Amino acid sequence: MGQKTNPIGLRLTINKTWSSKWFAPKSTYRDLFLEDLTIKRYTRRRLADADISQIEILRSPNKVTLNIYTARPGVVIGQSGQRIEEFKQELEYLTKKEVQLNVLEIRYPELDAYLVATNIARQIEGRISHRRAMKRAIAQAMRMGALGIKIKAGGRLAGAEIAHSEEYKEGRVPLHTLRADIDFARATAHTTYGCVGVKVWIYKGDILGGRKEFWERVLEEEEKGRKKFVHLPARASGGGRKKKSSKG
């Protein structure tokens, strides 16, 4: 079971949470679900140069909150907050609701499966050897403290006539152990000889304790995230003191 299923979906409510956190009746669930997909796709396309890993969506009746996890928060915010302010207005036009954006920094992108997978795919598109890209990613992840990592690439690798897959692994990746904290992601490299799929599993250790302890930690981390997120700069108002003239 652990070898075939998505490691994140298999561990939901055990040591993983959903990326969309809201409730809705049957009459509006489909529309909100489609809106979530639209928001995530638009965010990744609009901020493609910001190395965005995860997008969490929280909803209240008249408000949508986005937690954007990125390795380059400065690129998301832009100069003087101009880029994120424009992006916020675009989302409000798209959803017809108030939007709050929280930008959270990923301190170790080498341990984020999505960023590792997209980086390898980007290198393959740039005609760098897939073996070299995979081995380099494994070395960086292990150097940053990962207990195990597995990378698999499939397709017409290096322009081969027959599609095949190659896998590299270092350390332990216990997919059957549900308490194991395993990050998983996939990415696609679009090359001149076809698409190449990349899958990444990163084992970071075990999360001990029952579900109650896990959800207490999740709520505590979310509360810390709200306190540490990057605020939008306040707009300058026309009021305030005026400087005295040096004349006279």
HELIX and SHEET records of a PDB file:
HELIX    1   1 PRO A    7  LEU A   10  1                                   4    
HELIX    2   2 LYS A   26  ARG A   46  1                                  21    
HELIX    3   3 ALA A   48  ALA A   50  5                                   3    
HELIX    4   4 PRO A   73  ILE A   77  1                                   5    
HELIX    5   5 GLN A   79  GLY A   81  5                                   3    
HELIX    6   6 GLN A   82  THR A   95  1                                  14    
HELIX    7   7 PRO A  109  LEU A  111  5                                   3    
HELIX    8   8 ALA A  113  GLU A  125  1                                  13    
HELIX    9   9 HIS A  130  ARG A  143  1                                  14    
HELIX   10  10 LEU A  157  GLY A  159  5                                   3    
HELIX   11  11 ARG A  211  LYS A  228  1                                  18    
SHEET    1   A 4 SER A  20  LYS A  21  0                                        
SHEET    2   A 4 ILE A  52  SER A  60  1                                        
SHEET    3   A 4 LYS A  63  THR A  70 -1                                        
SHEET    4   A 4 GLU A  98  GLU A 105  1                                        
SHEET    1   B 4 HIS A 164  GLY A 171  0                                        
SHEET    2   B 4 GLY A 148  GLY A 155 -1                                        
SHEET    3   B 4 GLY A 194  ASP A 206 -1                                        
SHEET    4   B 4 ALA A 180  THR A 191 -1                                        
END                                                                             
